[in-house]
Amino acid sequence: MSDYYNAFETSPVPAPGPDAVPPEPFRGIYGMPAFVTIPTDDLAASVDFWVRGLGFFELFGIPGTLVHLRRWAFQDVLLVRAESVPEQAPAMSVSFSCVLSQIDSLVEACRAVRPDSVDGPRDTPWNTRDVEVITPENARVVLTAAKPFDPASQEAKNLAEIGITPPDLVGDNAEHA
């Protein structure tokens, strides 16, 4: 027996598909299991980009010091006032889930706020469509949407090569769940 189990009910991310609907923004207060802290030398410009471009909302703020942003449950970002920010985006990135139907509008919204901020979208070998965005603070943010699973696709073959198979081919995928 495995120590792993299917726990998708704890995630706000919907099952992939052409009709997947993103969850509503989550305004509840919880103990954050993880979050990103991003320094910014222009808190107002950063908040504007994260809200209008990336679709976050301001949960709360401490004027001139910190703004707590969120999209879905467990997608928390703290923007904190800093004297300076890196001149270039680091190689490291932070990824946030979205659904396929959001990709084009997120790209358009980010480009409307910062025209050169977006790279992509591109499809990945692990069956997602990703968009990379460089924020005003030079943070590298990846918006990633799962694509519907096609058992005949190259992506399915890629996943099978590392032992990940769809539930209908191996019981309930208990080996990998």
JOHUTA-V262981 format. One record per residue. N is the residue number from 0. SS is DSSP state (h for helix, s for strand, l for the rest). PSI is psi as a letter, one per 40 degrees, with the letter a starting at -180 (none if undefined). D_FIRST is the distance of its C-alpha to the first C-alpha in Angstrom with 1 decimal. Layout:
N,SS,PSI,D_FIRST
N,SS,PSI,D_FIRST
This chain:
0,l,i,0.0
1,l,i,3.8
2,l,e,6.8
3,l,i,8.7
4,l,i,10.0
5,l,h,13.3
6,l,f,16.0
7,h,d,19.1
8,h,e,20.9
9,h,e,21.6
10,l,i,23.4
11,l,e,27.0
12,l,h,26.7
13,l,i,27.3
14,l,i,25.7
15,l,i,27.8
16,l,i,30.7
17,l,d,34.5
18,l,e,34.9
19,l,h,32.4
20,l,h,34.1
21,l,i,33.7
22,l,i,33.0
23,l,i,36.1
24,l,h,36.8
25,l,h,35.0
26,l,e,37.6
27,l,i,35.7
28,l,h,35.4
29,l,i,32.1
30,l,h,30.8
31,l,h,30.2
32,l,d,26.9
33,l,i,28.7
34,l,i,32.1
35,s,h,34.7
36,s,h,38.0
37,s,h,40.8
38,s,i,44.3
39,s,i,47.2
40,l,e,51.0
41,l,g,51.7
42,h,d,49.6
43,h,d,51.4
44,h,d,51.0
45,h,d,47.3
46,h,d,46.7
47,h,d,48.7
48,h,d,46.7
49,h,d,43.3
50,h,d,44.5
51,h,d,46.6
52,h,d,44.8
53,l,e,41.1
54,l,e,41.0
55,l,i,40.1
56,s,i,42.0
57,s,h,43.4
58,s,d,41.5
59,s,i,44.0
60,s,i,46.1
61,s,h,48.3
62,l,h,51.5
63,l,e,52.1
64,l,d,49.0
65,s,i,45.7
66,s,h,44.3
67,s,h,40.8
68,s,i,39.8
69,s,i,37.0
70,l,c,36.0
71,l,i,32.8
72,l,h,30.6
73,l,e,29.2
74,l,g,31.9
75,s,h,34.2
76,s,h,37.0
77,s,h,39.5
78,s,h,42.8
79,s,i,44.7
80,s,h,48.4
81,l,i,49.0
82,l,d,52.2
83,l,i,51.0
84,l,i,48.2
85,l,i,47.2
86,l,d,49.6
87,l,i,46.8
88,l,h,43.3
89,l,i,40.7
90,l,d,38.2
91,l,i,35.4
92,l,i,34.7
93,s,h,33.0
94,s,i,31.4
95,s,h,31.6
96,s,i,30.1
97,s,a,32.6
98,l,i,32.9
99,h,d,34.8
100,h,e,37.7
101,h,e,38.3
102,h,d,38.6
103,h,d,42.3
104,h,d,43.5
105,h,d,41.8
106,h,d,43.5
107,h,d,46.8
108,h,d,46.6
109,h,d,45.8
110,h,d,48.6
111,h,d,51.0
112,h,d,50.5
113,l,g,50.3
114,l,d,51.2
115,l,f,49.7
116,l,e,46.4
117,s,h,44.2
118,s,h,42.7
119,s,a,41.1
120,s,i,39.5
121,s,i,37.5
122,s,i,34.6
123,l,i,31.7
124,l,e,29.7
125,l,e,26.5
126,l,f,28.0
127,s,i,29.8
128,s,h,33.5
129,s,i,34.5
130,s,h,37.7
131,s,h,38.6
132,s,h,41.1
133,s,h,43.1
134,l,i,44.1
135,l,d,47.5
136,l,e,45.9
137,l,f,44.7
138,l,i,41.0
139,s,h,39.0
140,s,h,37.1
141,s,h,35.0
142,s,h,34.5
143,s,h,31.7
144,s,h,31.1
145,s,h,28.3
146,l,i,29.9
147,l,i,29.0
148,l,h,26.5
149,l,h,28.4
150,l,e,26.3
151,l,e,29.5
152,l,i,30.2
153,h,d,30.3
154,h,d,27.9
155,h,d,25.3
156,h,d,25.9
157,h,d,25.7
158,h,d,22.2
159,h,d,21.1
160,h,d,22.4
161,l,e,20.0
162,l,e,16.9
163,l,h,17.2
164,l,i,17.9
165,l,i,19.0
166,l,d,17.0
167,l,e,19.4
168,l,d,18.9
169,l,g,15.1
170,l,b,14.0
171,l,f,13.3
172,l,f,12.4
173,l,d,8.7
174,l,d,8.6
175,l,e,11.2
176,l,none,11.0
